Amino acid sequence: MRKEINRREFLKGAGIWVAGIALGGCTKRKEDPAITEQPTVKPTATPTIETPTVTTKESIKVETPTMTVTPEVNKIVIEGIILTNVPKEVDSNIVDVAKGEFENKTGVAPHIFADPGGLLVGPDFGYEGKENPWGNNPGGWKTMYESEGSIQGISPVNQEVIRWAGEAYQNLPEGGFILFSGGQMTVELGKINIKMLDKGPGHNYFFAARGLYPDGRQDTDRNIQVKITDYIPGHIEINEYQSKKGTNLAFISEEQLLQKVTTSHSSGTNCGAEGCSTLTIVALDVNTGALEIYNHRQEESNSLEKALAKAEEGWQLVYSNYREVEK
């Protein structure tokens, strides 16, 4: 059964907007004070995308360069982002991108973001009334239940702020995704290392990754442990989108991405109360090694509607290893 969630319903789900908020992780110096289904979206039943035969652990070993020689051989530097052991070129025919019933309207990382896609939501998701929705929102909970895992309530399991110094670890779930937000960070996924350097005040990073596709077998573990370092404690948010019941999650919802983009630009607290004007997205598919980097700049808007509209425009693809980048 499918249930339409229109833009009005989606934006009234303030639990997504507030509880699912992206840390506008513009980098703070250590001495500084301490300080996401718009047009009709069908989140209830994210269809399964077929797992290409090449998307196995073995295929990653073939596509991804190894460190059998000096590390510098496998290093690429793109605008302050250092990629180590990321393939320099990936065959676009083996990369799953949004098509058919999946829509990516912005063109931003179509191998990661599309609708219908996975959502993390608050308890007022789908509520249309004008009273306090807590404990009085059967429609939203029914929609979540019918989604079979595509829509999940926000919890300490799938969303957390790293408040301690040093290093942290996060699971990249088999059949799922992760999405991090912060002013600087280094992430390690097996042999792949991505270092996102501090670009100064007013800038934030999103790092998103698709996990390995499920193999359909019990007692096999295709989760990936992600190590996170070089972050500012209290200024990095991590989100985990787990696999859909019985299969993989097709994409992260593009509408939720746009909410988080708008939040980063307008009310992410790490740049003060007004957010960060610039944002960089690094998006990786570990099945194939496909990776893209985007830049976006957005000034403040005096309304949520205008801010969301601006979030759809002005994206610059600065790097891709599976399709051509326009100069």
Helices and strands as residue ranges (DSSP letters): H 7-12, H 14-19, H 57-63, G 71-74, E 75-78, E 81-84, G 92-94, E 113-121, H 138-146, E 151-153, E 159-161, E 167-172, E 177-182, E 185-189, E 192-196, E 203-210, E 224-229, E 236-241, E 252-252, H 254-266, G 269-271, E 278-285, E 290-297, H 304-311, E 316-320
